[in-house]
Amino acid sequence: MGFLPCPLPCQSKKKSSDIDHDQTQSRHLSSDSSSSLSLSSRSFSSLYSQPSLPSIPSLSISSSQFDQHLSNTFHHCLATLTSHSSYVFFLSLAGKHLYSGSSNGEIVVLDNYSKENIVCQSGSAVKSIVIMGDKIFSAHQDHRIRIHHIDTVSALALSKDGSLLYSASWDRTFKVWRTSDFKCLESVWNAHDDAINSIVISNNGHVYTGSADKKIKIWNKQQVSNNKHTLVSTLEKHKSAVNALALSEDGSVLYSGACDRSIIVWEKDSDSGSNSMVVSGALRGHKKSILCLAVVSDLVCSGSADKTVRIWKKGFGKSYSCLAVFEGHKGPVKCLTAGLDSKKDDNSCSGNSYLVYSGSLDCDVKVWKLWVPNYL
């Protein structure tokens, strides 16, 4: 693994395109089909931008206010991690360990960004990673989590108590697994009309799925129907494939990113008293498709095919401020994760410090430090 200190602006280095696919297979649950797929054009369809959404009001503040917020925050790139020789597809942060998965099926765990340990070499692209205690769950391009889906497993999510693992697939289904014995408890077939790209779970058990069919669906367990998931609501505002979903920490706000270059902000409909959500507005600023989203505290992080990461913060009313734009990747930003910086510094009393990790199709993972003053 290489470790590069990274001053602003961040500079990437060139890499060999040679990828060794001669790798051993890890233990997995699989379907009857055991064939391993190469990266298809479908994996990159989300990179193609579509027209934005003029009918949805923008929640972003004016350019003059934007410049003021940029001058009040501070960010820099701490390091560029060069563990992978292929595209970085997914990042997961668990305590002090960062897990990264790549298009050649390799999962690397890093301790303090320097100690490297390869924990998986499967030969099939890693699409999602979930960590629970000493267990690592990974979804792969070859239909496995090695699981019973018949197409690429695109996303994973854990229930709040860690007892259930949810998997979503390009086969238009999502499945529910018991983590204690890996038994499949439920399969929701034809949940969407096209591939499911993202799945998130709220603390109260609501399941949100985002699909290439441009729709977001909300599911909930119904005690009267044998504890199976039923459709609660369908959210239809995006005009192109939904690539990413993220929930606020209290579950009251849903963020969705799509190929239309917009992040739609959905809020719970308090007037109806139901589980439905209504559009609050859209966050605009990226020039190409939104590929990934992450929420930490009251910040929303977005990664795009335009090679940048943007940090958003909710202000007064329904407005949002773009606090920072991270530039330095040489390829589309495919995955994000973030957390509070546990290291205290001289500014800790007057603001909060965050660490943001971004993975890109330039094969690099970048570590960013962001400081936000308390008055913003």
ZAVEXDREN-605065 format. One record per residue: residue in one letter; x, y, z of N, C-alpha, C in turn. Coordinates in steps of 0.02 Angstrom, whole numbers, padded with zeros to 5 digits, always signed. Last residue first. Layout:
AXYZXYZXYZ/...
REM end
This chain:
L-01116+01409+00613-01146+01395+00548-01205+01348+00556/Y-01059+01419+00737-01111+01468+00721-01142+01456+00653/N-00958+01324+00751-01023+01311+00783-01078+01358+00760/P-00868+01286+00598-00880+01325+00659-00950+01315+00686/V-00796+01138+00544-00856+01181+00536-00867+01219+00601/W-00670+01060+00454-00687+01094+00516-00744+01142+00503/L-00623+00909+00383-00666+00968+00377-00681+00996+00446/K-00509+00811+00296-00527+00839+00361-00566+00904+00350/W-00512+00664+00197-00519+00736+00202-00536+00756+00274/V-00432+00544+00106-00454+00560+00174-00454+00636+00181/K-00468+00446-00038-00441+00507-00008-00473+00519+00060/V-00421+00309-00130-00463+00331-00075-00430+00393-00045/D-00410+00274-00308-00385+00301-00245-00440+00311-00194/C-00455+00241-00433-00425+00188-00393-00399+00212-00325/D-00533+00327-00500-00461+00336-00511-00421+00287-00469/L-00659+00306-00455-00638+00263-00511-00567+00279-00533/S-00643+00324-00275-00655+00347-00343-00636+00294-00394/G-00699+00369-00112-00669+00320-00157-00690+00335-00228/S-00671+00469+00031-00701+00463-00035-00662+00413-00078/Y-00711+00514+00194-00672+00468+00152-00708+00460+00085/V-00693+00639+00314-00732+00615+00257-00687+00573+00213/L-00702+00687+00478-00661+00653+00429-00707+00624+00376/Y-00728+00845+00561-00753+00783+00531-00699+00753+00485/S-00747+00949+00703-00703+00923+00651-00728+00855+00627/N-00835+01094+00755-00830+01021+00751-00786+01002+00692/G-00795+01236+00862-00824+01203+00804-00814+01128+00807/S-00735+01284+00973-00772+01332+00932-00803+01301+00871/C-00665+01182+01031-00715+01216+01071-00759+01262+01030/S-00572+01141+00935-00627+01095+00952-00682+01129+00993/N-00458+01205+00895-00521+01233+00873-00582+01194+00895/D-00350+01132+00939-00362+01198+00970-00429+01227+00952/D-00419+00964+00940-00368+01013+00924-00388+01080+00955/K-00443+00788+00962-00458+00856+00981-00401+00902+00960/K-00496+00656+00864-00437+00692+00888-00454+00765+00901/S-00609+00607+00805-00601+00596+00878-00541+00633+00906/D-00715+00676+00692-00644+00668+00706-00634+00663+00782/L-00860+00587+00641-00830+00640+00681-00757+00625+00693/G-00863+00523+00470-00873+00518+00543-00843+00578+00577/A-00911+00443+00315-00888+00500+00355-00901+00487+00428/T-00896+00386+00145-00915+00374+00215-00883+00430+00256/L-00934+00353-00026-00917+00399+00028-00933+00368+00095/C-00900+00316-00200-00922+00297-00132-00896+00347-00081/K-00863+00370-00323-00911+00316-00322-00938+00300-00253/V-00822+00503-00417-00822+00483-00346-00879+00433-00337/P-00732+00487-00571-00795+00494-00535-00789+00468-00463/G-00557+00540-00560-00612+00501-00588-00675+00512-00548/K-00465+00607-00491-00458+00608-00564-00511+00567-00599/H-00491+00712-00349-00497+00648-00383-00492+00657-00458/G-00494+00848-00318-00430+00813-00317-00433+00745-00349/E-00599+00942-00209-00575+00928-00277-00507+00893-00273/F-00738+00971-00115-00674+00936-00115-00656+00919-00187/V-00816+01109-00059-00811+01068-00119-00742+01037-00119/A-00922+01157+00079-00856+01143+00049-00865+01102-00014/L-01050+01193+00114-00995+01216+00155-00927+01208+00121/C-01192+01246+00050-01136+01204+00029-01074+01230+00064/S-01338+01252+00149-01276+01284+00127-01227+01232+00104/Y-01515+01254+00130-01453+01217+00142-01395+01258+00116/S-01677+01298+00199-01618+01311+00158-01559+01267+00179/K-01792+01294+00271-01777+01235+00230-01713+01243+00189/G-01745+01376+00416-01800+01356+00373-01783+01292+00336/F-01567+01391+00413-01632+01413+00437-01687+01393+00388/G-01481+01247+00353-01481+01311+00388-01549+01328+00416/K-01391+01097+00335-01455+01130+00338-01450+01194+00379/K-01251+01079+00229-01276+01085+00298-01342+01123+00297/W-01144+00978+00126-01203+01020+00134-01224+01022+00208/I-01006+00957+00026-01031+00951+00094-01086+01002+00105/R-00959+00863-00118-00987+00923-00089-01015+00908-00019/V-00827+00806-00218-00869+00792-00159-00894+00859-00133/T-00801+00773-00395-00798+00813-00334-00842+00784-00279/K-00818+00714-00518-00754+00703-00483-00747+00743-00418/D-00939+00708-00577-00898+00767-00594-00832+00768-00556/A-01007+00604-00523-00967+00589-00583-00927+00648-00606/S-00995+00634-00343-01024+00640-00410-00977+00616-00465/G-01057+00631-00176-01004+00619-00224-01033+00612-00293/S-01101+00723-00031-01121+00696-00096-01060+00688-00141/C-01152+00729+00137-01096+00725+00091-01120+00694+00026/V-01227+00829+00256-01241+00782+00201-01182+00786+00153/L-01229+00851+00434-01199+00863+00368-01220+00809+00319/D-01260+00831+00565-01307+00870+00525-01279+00888+00457/S-01188+00673+00574-01216+00727+00614-01267+00765+00573/V-01173+00625+00410-01139+00623+00475-01162+00684+00514/V-01218+00532+00269-01240+00581+00320-01199+00571+00383/A-01186+00517+00095-01172+00496+00164-01194+00551+00210/L-01202+00455-00073-01221+00502-00020-01201+00473+00048/C-01159+00445-00248-01158+00420-00179-01175+00476-00130/L-01180+00502-00374-01165+00430-00370-01169+00403-00299/I-01259+00613-00477-01244+00600-00407-01237+00524-00399/S-01192+00666-00636-01233+00621-00595-01210+00618-00523/K-01126+00836-00640-01142+00771-00670-01180+00729-00619/K-01109+00949-00569-01117+00958-00641-01133+00892-00676/H-01182+01001-00414-01143+00953-00453-01159+00961-00528/G-01283+01088-00378-01214+01112-00379-01169+01066-00418/R-01428+01079-00276-01396+01081-00341-01327+01111-00336/L-01553+00999-00191-01486+01028-00183-01451+01022-00250/A-01729+01033-00183-01672+00998-00212-01607+01036-00198/G-01870+01004-00072-01834+01041-00123-01775+01000-00148/S-01959+00924-00007-01944+00989+00022-01911+01034-00029/V-02082+00809-00046-02023+00844-00070-02017+00911-00036/V-02135+00695+00084-02149+00745+00033-02084+00782+00015/M-02177+00528+00130-02131+00585+00132-02147+00631+00074/S-02278+00423+00238-02259+00451+00174-02211+00510+00183/N-02332+00367+00347-02260+00357+00339-02235+00387+00274/S-02450+00491+00411-02431+00427+00382-02356+00421+00378/G-02495+00614+00446-02489+00565+00499-02470+00496+00474/S-02510+00723+00364-02550+00663+00348-02548+00611+00404/D-02422+00817+00418-02494+00832+00414-02536+00769+00404/S-02294+00771+00405-02322+00774+00472-02398+00785+00471/D-02210+00682+00303-02271+00721+00297-02308+00720+00364/K-02034+00697+00311-02095+00662+00331-02155+00708+00329/E-01950+00754+00162-01964+00759+00234-02029+00723+00250/W-01817+00744+00047-01885+00723+00065-01894+00728+00140/V-01723+00820-00071-01732+00817+00001-01806+00801+00015/I-01626+00763-00206-01692+00782-00181-01696+00771-00106/I-01496+00820-00291-01509+00783-00229-01577+00807-00204/S-01465+00807-00468-01497+00838-00410-01500+00791-00351/R-01425+00748-00583-01378+00795-00552-01406+00829-00490/D-01495+00643-00633-01518+00710-00651-01479+00766-00617/C-01456+00525-00579-01420+00547-00639-01442+00616-00662/A-01471+00558-00400-01487+00524-00463-01444+00552-00520/G-01504+00538-00226-01462+00564-00279-01472+00523-00343/S-01599+00585-00086-01592+00540-00143-01552+00574-00198/Y-01627+00584+00087-01592+00616+00032-01584+00565-00024/L-01752+00607+00208-01721+00561+00161-01689+00602+00106/V-01781+00641+00378-01764+00668+00312-01729+00615+00270/S-01799+00572+00495-01853+00617+00472-01842+00645+00403/G-01700+00496+00554-01745+00464+00506-01800+00508+00478/D-01604+00551+00631-01668+00537+00664-01719+00506+00617/E-01501+00565+00539-01491+00521+00596-01556+00505+00633/S-01564+00551+00370-01540+00590+00426-01538+00545+00488/L-01514+00431+00247-01563+00455+00295-01529+00500+00347/A-01488+00412+00071-01460+00421+00139-01514+00451+00183/L-01457+00335-00087-01503+00357-00035-01465+00366+00030/A-01420+00335-00263-01399+00336-00193-01454+00362-00148/N-01475+00330-00393-01412+00295-00379-01397+00288-00305/V-01610+00321-00495-01591+00339-00426-01530+00297-00408/A-01619+00374-00664-01604+00321-00616-01582+00349-00548/S-01731+00515-00685-01679+00469-00708-01664+00420-00651/K-01812+00604-00628-01825+00590-00698-01773+00544-00728/H-01889+00599-00466-01830+00596-00508-01850+00578-00580/K-02012+00580-00408-01995+00647-00430-01933+00648-00475/E-02100+00477-00322-02084+00484-00393-02074+00558-00410/L-02113+00356-00202-02092+00425-00213-02068+00432-00284/T-02236+00257-00131-02190+00263-00187-02176+00337-00200/S-02268+00167+00022-02272+00227-00020-02222+00223-00076/V-02273+00036+00071-02307+00089+00107-02319+00149+00061/L-02276-00135+00036-02262-00068+00010-02305-00016+00045/T-02221-00247+00165-02270-00225+00116-02254-00153+00096/H-02136-00386+00230-02133-00316+00210-02186-00302+00157/K-02210-00493+00357-02179-00481+00292-02181-00406+00275/N-02275-00543+00468-02213-00506+00478-02175-00494+00413/N-02396-00595+00427-02341-00641+00441-02274-00606+00444/S-02475-00477+00423-02460-00516+00362-02398-00559+00372/V-02485-00405+00537-02544-00444+00518-02531-00487+00456/Q-02368-00335+00546-02378-00390+00593-02435-00435+00571/Q-02273-00284+00415-02342-00285+00439-02353-00346+00483/K-02135-00181+00389-02160-00246+00410-02231-00239+00436/N-02127-00075+00245-02131-00084+00317-02157-00154+00332/W-02049+00032+00123-02078-00032+00143-02079-00037+00219/I-02049+00145-00009-02045+00137+00063-02083+00074+00083/K-01953+00178-00156-02010+00145-00123-01996+00137-00048/I-01921+00284-00288-01901+00266-00221-01962+00235-00187/K-01886+00272-00465-01930+00274-00408-01894+00258-00343/K-01816+00249-00580-01826+00319-00561-01868+00327-00497/D-01773+00123-00603-01839+00140-00631-01862+00210-00611/A-01661+00102-00532-01651+00129-00599-01717+00144-00632/S-01706+00145-00360-01699+00101-00418-01685+00140-00483/G-01702+00125-00184-01696+00169-00242-01676+00129-00303/T-01795+00092-00038-01758+00065-00095-01760+00114-00152/Y-01806+00086+00135-01810+00130+00077-01767+00100+00021/V-01897+00023+00270-01848+00007+00218-01860+00054+00159/H-01915+00052+00444-01938+00065+00376-01881+00054+00326/G-01866+00036+00574-01876-00022+00532-01903-00010+00463/N-01830+00143+00648-01895+00112+00665-01913+00055+00617/N-01713+00184+00591-01710+00154+00658-01775+00120+00678/S-01716+00135+00416-01723+00183+00471-01722+00147+00538/I-01606+00080+00293-01654+00059+00344-01656+00113+00398/V-01582+00079+00114-01566+00105+00181-01623+00087+00228/I-01514+00038-00042-01562+00020+00010-01538+00048+00077/S-01494+00053-00220-01479+00075-00152-01533+00052-00104/N-01531+00000-00343-01462+00025-00334-01444+00041-00262/I-01619-00121-00427-01616-00083-00364-01543-00065-00351/A-01672-00119-00599-01621-00135-00548-01628-00091-00486/D-01851-00104-00617-01783-00106-00644-01736-00119-00585/D-01967-00099-00550-01972-00117-00621-01903-00120-00654/H-01961-00176-00385-01957-00120-00432-01963-00146-00503/A-01989-00296-00329-01999-00237-00288-01997-00174-00330/N-01991-00429-00374-02016-00375-00416-02034-00313-00375/W-02002-00502-00209-01991-00507-00281-02023-00448-00318/V-01928-00511-00067-01979-00467-00096-01965-00463-00171/S-01902-00643+00039-01883-00616-00027-01941-00575-00054/E-01848-00685+00203-01898-00656+00158-01866-00634+00093/L-01747-00750+00270-01814-00748+00300-01868-00725+00252/C-01613-00849+00248-01653-00800+00212-01725-00804+00238/K-01493-00866+00376-01553-00893+00344-01590-00836+00310/F-01379-00839+00450-01379-00824+00378-01439-00854+00342/D-01383-00846+00586-01372-00909+00551-01375-00902+00475/S-01384-00712+00627-01360-00764+00673-01344-00829+00638/T-01444-00630+00534-01371-00630+00538-01344-00685+00583/R-01565-00668+00420-01551-00670+00491-01476-00678+00500/W-01607-00564+00283-01569-00620+00309-01561-00613+00385/V-01710-00520+00150-01697-00509+00221-01665-00572+00249/K-01694-00441-00012-01700-00499+00032-01682-00481+00103/F-01769-00369-00156-01727-00363-00097-01744-00420-00050/T-01758-00368-00338-01783-00393-00274-01740-00366-00217/R-01705-00340-00461-01766-00304-00442-01796-00328-00376/D-01581-00386-00489-01636-00429-00511-01704-00403-00488/W-01490-00305-00430-01511-00284-00497-01566-00330-00524/S-01536-00301-00255-01504-00329-00314-01530-00297-00378/A-01502-00292-00079-01539-00269-00139-01500-00290-00201/S-01522-00357+00084-01483-00354+00022-01528-00333-00035/Y-01510-00337+00258-01550-00327+00198-01503-00322+00137/L-01500-00428+00404-01461-00400+00349-01507-00396+00288/L-01540-00416+00576-01562-00428+00507-01516-00393+00458/S-01483-00381+00695-01508-00449+00689-01528-00467+00617/G-01443-00252+00724-01395-00297+00693-01420-00368+00682/D-01531-00158+00769-01504-00205+00819-01455-00255+00790/K-01560-00092+00648-01530-00055+00703-01498-00102+00754/S-01510-00193+00505-01560-00165+00550-01524-00133+00610/L-01397-00149+00371-01412-00185+00433-01469-00152+00471/A-01382-00172+00195-01398-00129+00252-01415-00172+00312/L-01310-00168+00030-01324-00202+00093-01342-00151+00147/A-01321-00180-00150-01319-00142-00087-01337-00186-00028/S-01317-00264-00262-01293-00196-00269-01285-00159-00203/V-01281-00410-00333-01304-00384-00269-01275-00315-00261/T-01325-00454-00499-01279-00419-00455-01313-00395-00390/D-01444-00591-00497-01406-00538-00530-01364-00503-00477/I-01511-00677-00418-01492-00701-00485-01459-00647-00526/H-01473-00709-00244-01498-00667-00298-01475-00695-00365/H-01424-00780-00135-01471-00812-00180-01502-00766-00231/I-01243-00741-00110-01315-00745-00095-01357-00778-00148/R-01131-00664-00035-01123-00721-00078-01189-00758-00070/I-01166-00637-00092-01143-00605-00029-01111-00660+00011/R-01172-00631-00275-01163-00663-00209-01152-00614-00152/H-01168-00595-00408-01233-00614-00379-01228-00638-00307/D-01045-00543-00441-01062-00610-00466-01124-00640-00433/Q-01020-00424-00376-01048-00421-00444-01071-00489-00468/H-01066-00438-00200-01021-00440-00258-01058-00441-00324/A-01060-00383-00031-01100-00401-00090-01057-00393-00152/S-01009-00439+00129-00994-00404+00067-01037-00430+00010/F-00991-00424+00300-01037-00445+00247-01019-00405+00185/I-00893-00476+00430-00893-00432+00372-00940-00462+00320/K-00891-00482+00608-00914-00509+00544-00912-00455+00490/D-00866-00436+00732-00810-00466+00698-00830-00497+00631/G-00983-00309+00718-00938-00343+00763-00877-00370+00726/M-01021-00292+00559-01057-00304+00621-01012-00344+00668/I-01017-00198+00411-00978-00226+00466-01022-00233+00527/V-01044-00214+00238-01074-00198+00303-01033-00234+00357/I-01021-00159+00073-00990-00189+00132-01029-00167+00194/S-01045-00182-00105-01066-00154-00040-01032-00193+00016/K-00980-00229-00218-01032-00178-00226-01052-00145-00160/V-00833-00286-00286-00867-00274-00222-00916-00217-00231/A-00814-00397-00424-00818-00329-00398-00859-00324-00334/S-00724-00547-00397-00785-00515-00423-00795-00448-00387/G-00616-00602-00335-00616-00602-00408-00678-00572-00439/S-00598-00603-00198-00650-00646-00226-00648-00650-00302/Q-00517-00585-00061-00498-00583-00132-00545-00631-00169/C-00513-00502+00094-00551-00541+00046-00523-00531-00024/V-00427-00432+00173-00470-00480+00207-00511-00522+00158/I-00271-00367+00188-00318-00389+00137-00361-00444+00168/N-00222-00235+00282-00235-00306+00286-00288-00324+00234/E-00109-00106+00330-00153-00136+00280-00161-00210+00292/K-00089+00038+00417-00081-00034+00423-00132-00069+00379/S-00132+00169+00384-00065+00147+00369-00056+00072+00370/Y-00252+00222+00429-00231+00238+00361-00162+00211+00342/N-00289+00166+00548-00255+00231+00550-00221+00247+00483/D-00298+00023+00464-00298+00046+00532-00256+00110+00534/L-00397-00045+00335-00343+00000+00354-00352+00023+00426/V-00433-00182+00234-00448-00147+00296-00386-00107+00317/V-00496-00219+00074-00438-00201+00114-00462-00165+00177/I-00553-00334-00039-00573-00293+00017-00512-00282+00061/E-00566-00360-00214-00523-00357-00155-00553-00311-00102/G-00627-00363-00337-00650-00409-00285-00611-00407-00221/N-00595-00267-00427-00564-00333-00437-00579-00381-00380/S-00656-00152-00383-00686-00187-00440-00654-00254-00455/S-00653-00153-00200-00636-00130-00267-00666-00174-00321/G-00681-00082-00038-00690-00137-00086-00681-00111-00156/S-00617-00045+00122-00628-00023+00053-00632-00084+00007/Y-00639+00006+00288-00641-00050+00241-00656-00023+00171/L-00554+00072+00422-00586+00089+00359-00582+00029+00312/H-00565+00077+00599-00547+00040+00538-00588+00064+00479/K-00607+00129+00715-00547+00159+00687-00525+00124+00623/G-00776+00100+00680-00727+00120+00731-00667+00154+00700/A-00791+00078+00519-00811+00042+00580-00759+00056+00634/L-00845+00129+00363-00806+00149+00421-00834+00114+00483/S-00828+00080+00197-00867+00072+00259-00821+00087+00318/L-00846+00103+00021-00810+00117+00083-00856+00107+00143/F-00831+00042-00147-00869+00049-00085-00822+00061-00026/F-00752+00044-00263-00825+00044-00270-00862+00057-00205/V-00613+00093-00347-00639+00087-00279-00715+00097-00282/Y-00536+00005-00481-00585+00054-00458-00609+00041-00387/S-00372-00059-00437-00431-00055-00479-00481-00007-00447/S-00275-00073-00348-00252-00065-00416-00310-00062-00464/H-00273+00003-00183-00304-00036-00237-00272-00022-00305/S-00206+00087-00094-00207+00015-00082-00228-00025-00143/T-00171+00223-00076-00164+00190-00142-00162+00115-00135/L-00241+00363-00009-00225+00293+00004-00226+00255-00061/T-00190+00522+00028-00217+00481-00026-00193+00409-00015/A-00232+00635+00162-00193+00582+00131-00229+00553+00072/L-00300+00753+00196-00248+00726+00241-00203+00677+00205/C-00352+00894+00117-00343+00822+00106-00286+00798+00149/H-00451+01012+00210-00393+00993+00171-00390+00917+00166/H-00551+01153+00257-00544+01082+00241-00478+01072+00203/F-00652+01262+00349-00584+01244+00330-00582+01170+00313/T-00768+01400+00334-00750+01331+00348-00679+01317+00325/N-00784+01528+00291-00788+01516+00363-00771+01444+00382/S-00782+01530+00154-00728+01565+00188-00727+01551+00263/L-00900+01463+00125-00837+01431+00107-00779+01464+00144/H-00993+01559+00166-00988+01497+00204-00922+01461+00188/Q-00972+01656+00065-00961+01673+00135-00952+01610+00177/D-01011+01589-00051-00941+01610-00044-00924+01626+00029/F-01148+01575-00021-01106+01516-00031-01033+01534-00021/Q-01193+01705-00025-01193+01670+00039-01149+01609+00037/S-01177+01723-00163-01140+01766-00117-01137+01735-00047/S-01262+01626-00219-01190+01620-00230-01150+01664-00182/S-01392+01573-00102-01366+01612-00158-01290+01607-00161/I-01424+01401-00051-01423+01473-00041-01390+01507-00100/S-01530+01269-00107-01463+01297-00099-01467+01373-00093/L-01649+01217-00138-01640+01235-00068-01573+01266-00055/S-01750+01247-00281-01684+01236-00253-01682+01258-00181/P-01903+01161-00323-01866+01221-00300-01799+01203-00270/I-01930+01068-00467-01920+01063-00395-01878+01123-00371/S-01929+01085-00603-01994+01092-00568-01987+01090-00493/P-01804+01057-00654-01823+01127-00645-01887+01137-00606/L-01692+00947-00630-01764+00948-00614-01787+01020-00602/S-01576+00909-00767-01594+00921-00698-01670+00928-00690/P-01545+00773-00884-01566+00842-00868-01587+00848-00795/Q-01414+00657-00834-01476+00673-00866-01495+00745-00849/S-01252+00581-00854-01297+00630-00825-01358+00641-00868/Y-01186+00427-00825-01212+00469-00878-01265+00516-00850/L-01156+00342-00723-01110+00398-00735-01137+00447-00785/S-01238+00234-00720-01254+00289-00674-01210+00349-00685/S-01179+00140-00800-01235+00178-00828-01252+00238-00785/F-01083+00057-00753-01062+00126-00765-01119+00168-00794/S-01136-00068-00744-01104-00040-00685-01090+00034-00692/R-01174-00098-00873-01226-00078-00825-01196-00046-00763/S-01068-00148-00937-01082-00078-00949-01134-00052-00901/S-00991-00256-00812-01032-00242-00870-01042-00167-00878/L-00854-00342-00760-00889-00279-00753-00927-00263-00817/S-00895-00519-00771-00849-00463-00777-00889-00399-00769/L-00961-00638-00656-00970-00590-00710-00914-00540-00711/S-00948-00809-00628-00925-00743-00608-00928-00696-00667/S-01069-00933-00591-01026-00900-00639-01009-00830-00615/S-01155-01004-00516-01091-00987-00485-01044-00952-00533/S-01320-01021-00480-01275-00997-00531-01210-00974-00498/D-01383-01046-00363-01364-01103-00403-01315-01083-00458/S-01305-00926-00251-01361-00955-00287-01337-01015-00326/S-01217-00933-00092-01225-00918-00163-01287-00950-00191/L-01117-00876+00038-01181-00904+00021-01194-00886-00051/H-00939-00912+00057-00997-00871+00040-01060-00912+00035/R-00765-00889+00080-00825-00926+00098-00886-00883+00086/S-00675-00831-00069-00691-00831+00003-00753-00872+00015/Q-00556-00891-00186-00626-00879-00171-00638-00881-00096/T-00406-00806-00242-00442-00861-00210-00512-00841-00192/Q-00364-00745-00405-00374-00738-00334-00414-00795-00306/D-00311-00671-00530-00297-00738-00506-00303-00740-00431/H-00322-00547-00585-00385-00579-00566-00374-00649-00540/D-00232-00405-00575-00225-00477-00568-00290-00507-00543/I-00227-00280-00692-00262-00305-00633-00255-00380-00632/D-00149-00140-00761-00148-00212-00754-00180-00233-00689/S-00135-00008-00772-00204-00034-00778-00207-00109-00772/S-00033+00084-00659-00039+00033-00710-00110+00008-00712/K-00069+00257-00627-00063+00188-00607-00061+00143-00668/K-00019+00421-00576-00039+00373-00628-00026+00303-00604/K-00087+00508-00434-00032+00483-00474-00059+00434-00525/S-00164+00665-00390-00162+00592-00397-00103+00572-00438/Q-00164+00795-00276-00136+00770-00339-00136+00695-00338/C-00265+00923-00210-00242+00853-00207-00218+00831-00275/P-00198+01090-00204-00249+01043-00224-00222+00972-00224/L-00167+01037-00036-00215+01063-00084-00177+01098-00141/P-00068+00887-00005-00084+00958+00004-00136+00979-00047/C-00058+00738+00056-00095+00767+00001-00112+00840+00014/P+00052+00598+00069+00025+00660+00098-00004+00702+00042/L+00014+00435+00025+00038+00498-00002+00010+00556+00038/F+00057+00273+00034+00027+00326+00075+00056+00391+00052/G+00022+00113-00037+00057+00176-00037+00021+00226+00006/M+00041-00060+00000+00000+00000+00000+00043+00062+00000/
REM end
